Amino acid sequence: MTGVPDARPAAVAGSWYPADPDTLRREVQTYLAAAAAPPDGALAGLIAPHAGLVYSGPVAAHAYRAAAGRSYDVVVLVGPAHHVGFEGVAVHPRGRFETPLGPITVHAELAGRLLETPVVVTHPTAHGREHSLEMQLPFLAEVLPGVPIVPLVIGFQERSTIAALVEALADVLEGVSALLVASTDLSHFFDRDRAAALDDVVAGHVARFDTGGLEAEYERYPAAERGRYVACGGGAAIAVMRAAAARGALDARVLRYGQSGDVSGDHERVVGYLAAALGRFQRSAGGRQGPR
C-alpha cells in the first residue's frame, strides 16, 4: 500500500478543537457530564455530529455517554468525504490516528479484510484533511480508551455504495464485538425554523429505525443538495443503521438535537446536529418495534 502513511496527523487540532491535551480533556469531560443518562441495553451503533467541538460537542456527548464503560473489540467509524470525490469507501488501513489525547490505533486486520471487498479502497487523500472522523476521536479517547478503530470515509454516497458497505461490514465483523459510528451533521445554513423542520424529518426516520424512509428522503434531492437539505453524512447514517440492524439492533433512540445557533447566537444560518443510539434497549411507551 504505497503512499499510505502509518500515522495520520491530526488535521484540525487547534482550530476545530483544542490542541492542548488538558484543555481538550476538560472540555470533553464537561460535555459528557452534562449529557443525559443513556438507554439501558446493548449498544450496537451511534450517530454523532462532527462540527467544531464547541458547537456540536454538547450534542455528540449524548451519543458517546451511551458508549462509556462498555467493552468492544473495535470501533468502526463511517463518515462523509468533504474534500475529495471518489467511488467507493476509503479506509486508512494501518498505523494510527494522532490526537492531542494520544494515538488511536487502526485495527489493521479488520481494515485489511475490508480491503478484500469490492467497495473498500485505499485513498490517502480522502483521509488527509477529513474532519468527519477526526471529530469523533476526542470522545472515543475518553470513553473507550485503547479500543482500536477502522476509519472509513464514503466518497459518492450512492445507494449501491451504501448497500455494498453494509454487506462488507456484515461479512467482516461477524463474531467481532464492534461499535458502529456514523458521523454526520444535518441541514446546513437555513434559518433555525426551516432547519428544525428539515431535521425533524431525518430525526423521525432515525427514531423509527426507518432506513428506507431516510434513504428516500436523501434521494429526493439532487446529489449536490443532499448534504444541505438532509445530512452531509446521510449515506453513512443509512449504512450504519443497516449494519447495526444486521447485527441484531432493534431499537433507535434520538438522544439529542441541537443547532449551531444554540452556541453562536446566529439563528439565520444554522447547522443541525443529532445524537442517536442503535441497539436493543429497554422498551418505553411508543418505542420502536424493530428496524425497517
N, C-alpha and C positions, 0 to 999 in steps of 0.2 A: 504494500500500500504506500507507494512512493508519494511523497508530498503531504502525508498526514502526520502532523506533529504529535509527539507523545503528550505534550502539555498544551492545553488550550488556555491562554491567559485570560484573566478577567477583562472584559471589554468595556464595561460600563461602571466599574467600581470608581467612586469618586465623583460620579455625575448622577447616575440613576439611584445610587445608594452609597452610603458612606464607605470609604476605603479603609478607615481606621477600624481595626477589629473590635475594640471595646465599644466604640460608638455604635457600630453596626449591631453587635450582640445586644446591647441595651435596647436599641430601637425594636429589633425583632422580638425580644422578650416582652417589651411593653405591649406590643400589638397582640401577642399570644395571650398575655394575662387578661386582656380586655375582651377576648373572644368568648363567645357563648359556649357552654358545655356541649360537646358533640353528641350525636345519637349513639345509643348503645348497640353493639352488634359488630359483625365482621365488616371490615372496610376493604373494598377492592379498588376503589378509584376516587380521584379528586378532580374537580375543575377549579382552577385558580387563575387570577389575572396576572398581568406582567408589566404594568406601567411602573413609573418611578415609585420607589418604596414608600415615600411619604404619601402618595396618592392612593395606590392600590394595596399597600401593605396591610392597612386595617381590615380590608375585606379578605385578602388572601389568608390572613391569620386564622380566620374561622375555618377554612379548609384544613390548614396544617395542624390546628389544635386537635382535629379529629384523628390525625395520624400519630400524635405524640404518645410515646410509651408503647407503641406496637412493635412487632418484630416482622421484618421482611428480609428476603434474600437480596432483593434488588428493587430499585425504583425506576420505572420506565417513564421517561419524560417525552411528551409529544407536543410540539409547538409549531407555529407557522414560520415560514421564511419571510422576513420583512425586506431583505436587501437584494436577493437574487431570485430569479425564476428558473425552475428546472422541473423535470419529470421525476416522479418517484419520491422516496423518503431518504434523507441523508442521515447516516449515523456517524458519530465520531467513534471510531472502532476500538480505541485502546487508550491507555495512559490515564490522564486525569484532567479535571477542570480546576483551575486555580481560583480560589476565592480568598477574601481577607480573613475568613474563618478557618482557613486551611484547605488543602486539596481534597477534592472528591473524586474517588477512583471510578473509572469506567469499567463495567463488567465485560471484559474483553471476550470471554467465552460466549456469552449470550449475544453480544454485538456481532461476533463472527458468524454465529448461526443465523442471525437475521440477514447478514450479507449473502447467505446462500439462497435466499428467497428472491424472486424476480423484482420485487418492488423496492428493496433497500439497496442503497448505493453509498459510496464514499464521495463526499463533496466538501472538502475542507473550507471553501469559501462560504458555503452556506452557514457554517458554524462560527466563522471568524469574528463577525461583528454582531451576531444574533443575540438579542436580549431576551427573547421569549422563554428560553430555557434558563438563562443565567439568573433571571429574577426569581426563580424558584429555589436557587441554591442556598441563599442565607437561611431560609426556613428549613430546608432539609438538613443543613448542617446543625441546626439547633434541635429539631425534633427527632431526627433519625441519624444521629452521628455514626459514621463508619459504614453506612449502608451504601453500596456502590450503585451507580446509575447506568442506564442505557439511554443516551441522549439522541432523540430523533427529531428532525426538522422536516416538515412536509413542504414540498415545492408547490406545484399547482394542486390545489385541494379539490380534485375532481372525484366524482363518485367511484370510478374504477380504482383510483389510488387508495381511497378510504377503504374500500372493500378488500383490496389486496393486503393492506396493512393489518386489518383485523384478522385476516386469515393467517398471516405470518406470525402475529403475536400469539394466536391460539396455538399454533404448532410449536413455536419455540419456547413458550412459557409453560407448557404442560408439565405439571409436577413441581413448578417453581413458585415459591411464595413471593408474589410481586405486588407492588402498589403501582397502579397506573395513574399518571397525572397528565391532564390536558391543560395546556397553557393558552388562555385566550382572554382578550378584552371583548366587550360587547360593542354597541354602536359608538360611532366616532363623530364628534363635532356638531351635534344637533343641540338645540336648547334643551333644558332639563326635562320639560314635559314631553316633548317629542321623543327624546331619548328613553324616558321611562316607559312610554307606550311601546316603542320598538323592543326594548329589553324585556318587557313583561311577556312578550310572545315567546322569546327564547327561554326565559325562566320557566314559563309554563310547560314547554316541551321537556325541559330538563326535569322538572318536578314530577311529571307524568312518566318519565323514562321513555319518552316517545321519540326515538331516534328517527323514525320515518317522517314524523311531522317536522322535526328540526331540519332534516335534510331537504324536505320540500320547501321550507321557508328559506333556507340557504340558497337553493337553486332558483327561487322565484326572482332573484336579482341577477343582472349580468355579473360575470366573474369579477370584473373590476370594481363592482359596487358592494359585493357581499361583505367585505370587511367593514364598510361604513355603516350599512343598514342592519347587519345581523351580528357578525363576530369575525374578527380577523383570524381567529383560530377555530372557525366553525367546523372545518374538517377534522381538526384534532379532537374537538369535543365529541363529535359523532363517532370517530374511531375509538376513542377511549370508552365511551358509553357502551358501544357494541362489544368491544373486547372484554369489558368488565362483566357484561351480561353473559358472554360465552363462558366466563369463569365462575358463574354462579350468582352474580349480583342480581337482586330482585327489586331493590328499592333505590330511589334517588331522593335526596333531600337538598333543597336550596337552603344554604346556611346563612347567606348574607348577600345583599345587593347594595351597591353604592355607586356614586359618581365622583368624577374628579372635582366637580364644583363643591362637594362637601368639604373639601380641604382648601381649594384655591379661592372659593367665593365667586368664581366666574361661572354663572349658570347659563350663559348664552352659547358656549361651545364646550360641551362636556364629553367625557368618555365614560361609558358604563362598565361596571365591574361586578362579577358574580363569583361567589364561592359555593361549591356544592360537593356533596359526598355521595358515593355509589357503593352499595354493598347489600348486606342483609341486616336490617335494623329492626328493633322492636317496633311493632306496629302502633300507629296512632290513628285516631279517627280521621277518615278520609285519606289515609295513606295509600301509596301505590300498591298495586297487586301484581307487580311484575312488569318487565320491560316489553316494549313493542317497537 
